[in-house]
Amino acid sequence: MDFAIPADLQAYLDELDAFIEAEIKPLENQDDNIRFFDHRREHSRTDWDNGGLPREEWEELLKEATSRADAAGYWRFSAPKKYGGQDGENLWMALIREHLARKGLGLHNDLQNEHSIVGNFPFVAMFDQWGTEAQKEEFILGGFEGRRRVAFGLTEPDHGSDATHMETTAVRETRDGVEGWLINGEKMWITGMHVATHCAMFARTSGEAGASSGITCFLVPNPSPGLEIEEWMWTFNMPTDHPRLSVKDVWVPDSAILGVEGRGLALAQSFVHQNRIRQAASSCGAALFCIDESVKYARQRKPFGEALSKNQAIQFPLVELATQAEMLRLLIFKTAWEMDNMPHEEIERSISDKVSMCNYWANRLCCEAADRAMQVHGGIGYSRHTPFEHIYRHHRRYRITEGSEEIQMRKVAAYLFGYLGPKKGMYD
């Protein structure tokens, strides 16, 4: 067994660091762009009088950073080569995302809105696996070119983690000789609708409530008659781009279906593993940043003439966090490596519990590390002049949104007790 970071991967990390210093850091400091990252960040990013949406100048800065990363060949790293990427594997992506998050808050990697110089593209994988050739051309290549942007319309106001009791429905309706569907319902937390050209709208087309089959994914243009943003949901970490939608007699043709009619839920879940392992790596990196900064500060701060770091009350909580982080990162890397060495469909049957372990524990650990960093730094740690409150508020979201802790722990329990996975039936 070899636990060393491969030489070519380390060289790539060094290359990314050089690019950040040469291209991204100067952009971050240009024209007072630093206001989006210093103590003014929440106000500078938020258009308070426009529903709390992101300010246009903030999103334009992110686009410029992305454009530079794409021109340099980094942004599409995880995408297939046929779309201009490098077929980036899960292990590489886990190490890269941990590395970037461990560098702290900056334009190189701001996970509040999933921005990074090395992008994560769950929709690319979905369209590549399930889309028609026309859909791949329109949404994958169009997405990279900035012509298309798709929001993910799964969650509903009354059915958060349980999509099987979805109340949004679609029924067949022909208009002007064109076969299509009439969609009605409500959606919640559909991120990015203020800039989305389409919403991947999940609706029940057959079957009974609670059934996993019978749900279909439709690519609904935004705007469409009957598709209304009712309100923008203000959150713990602002700005917001998470609306509540009403869907009233929205009609789309058959060609708007992504994947197979009635199998939309499988489509929605098909690439959750890649998303979760990469997000776990980012949370682990952010936790390590909080630990690193706390150690550095405790060595420098000298109340009563002695370094703060000499106090066991400071040492021991950070020792606990550092120990957990070290074990976690090894589990993340091992799980990512296993994912790269088995067919995608095997992941759900064999190691989905490990992916859930990584994700729920990383998100919890990040929040604990940010909280501890505030405590170690004292008053300045509580202020917005340090990044810890921002890290805490953002990563607290992931204990809910990336599949809540409880949902993921249920998955682990199902594998542990033999209701799912390799042990299924062992105890019957």
N, C-alpha and C positions, 0 to 999 in steps of 0.2 A: 504494500500500500504506500502511495506517495501523496503526501499532503502539501507538497510545495506548489506554489502558484506557477503554472507553466511559463517558461521564459517568454514565449510570444505574447501571452496575455499581459505579463508585467510590462513588456515593451509597449503594448497598446495603451495601458494605463498611463505610462510615462508620456506617450504621445498626446493623450487627452489632456494631461496636465499642462503640457507645453502649449497646446492650442488654447486652453483657458487663459493662460497668462498672456498670450500674444493677441487674442481676438476678443475674448469674452470679458475679462476684467477691465480692459480699457473702455469697452462699451458700457459696462456697469457703472463706471465713474464719469462717463461723458454727460455733459449738460445736466448735471444734478440727477442723473438716473439713480444715484445711490439712495435717493429718497424712497425708492421702492423696497429698500432692504434695511435701512436704519430705523431709528425709533419712529419715523413718520410712516412706516410701510403700510399699515392698515388704512390710514386715511388717504395716502397717495394712491393706493390701488383701488379705492372704493368710490364710486359715483353715488354718494348718499342720496342725491336728489333724483336719481334715475333708477329707483327700485333697489339700490344697493349693488348694482351690477359693476363689473370691472370697468375701470376707466379705459377709454380708447387708447390713450397714450401708453398705458401699462401693457395692454395686449399688443400694441404695435411694437413695443420693445421686445416682447417675447418672440414675435414673428421675426424680427431682425436677427435675434440670436439663433433661432431655428434655421433661418436662411443661411447664415454663416456656417453653422454646423453641417447643414446639408451640402453646401458647396465644398466643404472640406472632406466630405465622405463619412461623417460620423453619425448623423442623425438617423439614417435608415439602417443602421448596423444590424438590428434584429430582424429586419424584413428579408424575404427571399431575394436571391440575387436577380431573379427575373424582373423584380420591381425596383432595382437599383440598390438593394441592400447587400448584406454580407452573410446571410444565413446565420446570424448570431445565435449561438446556443444558450440554453438556460444557465449553465454554469458560468459562462462568460458574462451574461447579462446580470446574474446575481452579484458577481464580483465587481462589475463596473458600477452597478447602482449602489452597492454598499460604499464603494470608493468615493463616488460623487457626493453621496449624502454625508459621509464622514468629513467632508471638507467644509460643511456648514452652509449657512444661508447665503445664496448668491444666484446670479443669473445663469450660472452653469447648470443649476439643478434646483428648481423650485417646485416642490411636490404639492403645493397648495392647489395647483391646477394641472398637475401631471406634466409640467414643462421640464425638459431635460435636453442637453445637447446630444444625448443618446436616447432616442425615442422608444417608447413602448407602444406597440400597435396591435391591440387585441382585435380590432375590426379588420385589419389586413388578413389575419389568420382566419377569421370568420368568413370573409368574402372569398378568400382563396380556396377554402374547403367547401363552401356551400353555394357560392354565387355562380350565376351563369357567366359566360364569357363577356357578354355585354355589361353585366354588373361589375365584373372585375375591372374592365376598362374604365367604366365610369367612376367607380367608388374607390378603387385602390390607386390607380394612377391619378385620377382626379383629386383624390385626397392628398397625395403627395404634392401635387401641383397647386393646391389651395382652392380648387374649384368645387370640391365637395367636402362636407363635414357632417358626420352622422352622430346623432345623439341616441342614447340607449334607453328605449321606452319600455321597461319591464315593470318597475315598481308602481304600486297603486296606493292611494291613501289608506284603505282599509286592509291591505294585504302586503305588508313589507317583505318579510323574509319568505312568505309562503306564496309563490307565484301560481301554485296549482289551483287556488281558489280565485283566480283572476276573474274580475267582473266585466272587464272590457271585452266586448264581443264583436265579431264580424260575421255578417251574413251575405250570401251571394246576391248580387244585383247586377243586372245588365243595363248599360246605358249606351244609347245610340249604337246598338249592335255590338258593344264591347263588353266581354265578360269581366266582372269585377266584384268588389266587396264593399259593403257599407259598414263602417266602424263606429261604435258608440262606447263611451266609457270615460274613465278618469285616470290620469297618471300623476305620479308624484316624484320629486327629486330627479327630474330628467335633465341631467347636467349638460350645459352648453347650448341650450335651445336658443339663446340670444344670437348665436352665430351659426347654428346648424342649418344646412341646406335640406337635410332630411332627418326624420326620426324613425329609427328601427322600432316600430310599434308592435308590441306583442298583444295578441287578442285571441280569445277562445273562439274557435270555428266549429268545434264538435266536441262530443264527450260531456261527461258530468263534472261538476265542481269537485276538485280534489284529484282529478285524474292528471297524470303527467303528460299524456298524449292529448291531442286535440287543440293545442295552442300553436298559432301560426305567427310568423314574423313578417310584417309588411313595411316596405320602405316608403314612408309617407312624406311627400315634399313639404317643406316648411318655407313659406306659409302655405296653408291649404284652407279652403272654405270649411269652417266648422272646427278647425284646430285652434284653440284659444289658450293663451297663457293667462291664467286667472290671477296669479300673484307670484312674486319672487320670495322664496322662503329665506329669511335672514337667519344666519347661523352663528355658532360660537366663533368661527373664524371667517371674517369678511375680507373681500367682497363675496357675494353669492352669485352663482349662475345656475341655481337649482329651483326650477319653477314647479308649480302645480298646474296641470293642464286639464282642460275639458275637451272631450272629443265627441262632437255632435254631428252625426250624419256625414262623416268624412268618407268620401268615395275614392277608391284606388282600383286600377285595373289588375288583372291576374299577374301581369308582368312585374308588379310591385312586390310579389312574394319573394322573400329571401329563403333559400333552402326548400324544404319539402313541406307541403301543407300538413298541418297537424303535428309537426315535429319541431316546432320552434323552441320548445323548452330545452330540448337536447342541444340545439344550436346555441342557446344562451349559456348553457353550462359547459360547452365543449372545450373552451379554452380558458376556463376559470383557473386552472392549475398554473398555467404560465403567468397569469396576472398576479396570482397570490404569492408565488415564490419570489417574483421580482419585487413586489411591494414589501414583502417580508424583509428582503435584503436592504431595501431603502430604509425601513424602520430600524433595522439593526445598525445601519450606518449612522443614522441620526442619533441613536442611543449612544453609540461609541463616541460621537462628537461631544455629546453632553458630558460623558465621563471624562474624556480627554481635557475638556475645558475646565471641569471642576478640579481635576488633579493639578492642572497648571495654576489655577487661581489659588488653590489651597497652599501651594508651595510659595507663592508670592505674597499672599496676605499675611500680615504679622500683627495680630491683635495682642496686646499685653507683652509685646516684645518677642513673641515666639511665632514661628510659622504655624498657620492654621493646620497644616498637614500633619503636625505632630500629635494632634488629638485623635484618639481612637473613635470618638463620636463622629469625626469626619472620615476617618479611614475605613471603618468597618462597613458602612452602607455602600461606599464606593467599591469596596472589595466584593461585596455581594453582587452588585450590578455588573462589575467587570467579569466575574466568574460566570454569571448567567449569559452575558453577551458572548463570551468566548465559546461556551457550549452551543449556544444558539447558532452562531455563524458557521460552526462546523456541521450542524444538522442541516442548515440551509444549503451549504455547498454540496454536501453528500446527497441530499434530496434532488437538487438541481442536476447533479451528475447522473443520478439514476434516471431522471426524466429524459435526459439526452440519450440514454442507452436502452430505451424500450419504445415500442410503438405507442403513439399517443393514446390509443384506446385502452392500452394496458395500464396506464397511469391510474385511471379511476378504479380499476380492479385491484391494484397492487399497493400503491403508495399514496393514495389520496389523503389518507389519515396523516401521513408525514407532512404533506403540503399544508394541511390545516394546522398541525402543531406549530410549524414554522411561522405561519401567518398570525395566528391569534396571540402567540407568545411574543413575537417581535413587536406587535403593536402595543401590547401591554407594557413590555419592557421599555419601549421608547418613552411612553408617558411617565413611567416611574423614574427613568433617568433624567428627563426634563424637569420633573418635580424636584428631584434631589439636587440638580444643578442650581435651581432657584434657591434652595435652602442653603447650599454651600456658599453661593455668591451673596446671600443676604439681601439687603435692600436693592442693590443694583441688579441682582438676579430676578427680582420681582418686577423691575422696571422694563420698559420696552427698549432700553438702551443695550440690553443683551437679547439674544435670539430665543431664549428658552421658553418664554411664554408663547411665542409664535409656534415653536416646534410642538409644544404640548397641545395647543389648541388645534393645530392641524392634525396631528397624529391621533388625537382622541377620536376624531371622525372615523378612522380606519378600524376602531374596535367595534364599529357598527356597520359601516358601508361595504366592506370587502367580504361580506358574509360575517354576521355578528359573531362575537366570541362564543355565544351559546350555540349557534348553528354549527360552528366549526367543532366545538367540543362534542356536540352530538355525533358528528361524523367520526371523530376519533373514538368515541365510546362504541359506536356501531362496529368498528373494526376490532376494537379491543375485546368486546364481548361476543364476537362471532355472528353478528346480524348482517354484516357486510364484509367484503374483502376476503383475503386468503383464509381466514378462520371461519368463514360462513358455514354453519351447520356442524362445526366441531363439537359444540356442547349440547347438541340436540339428543 
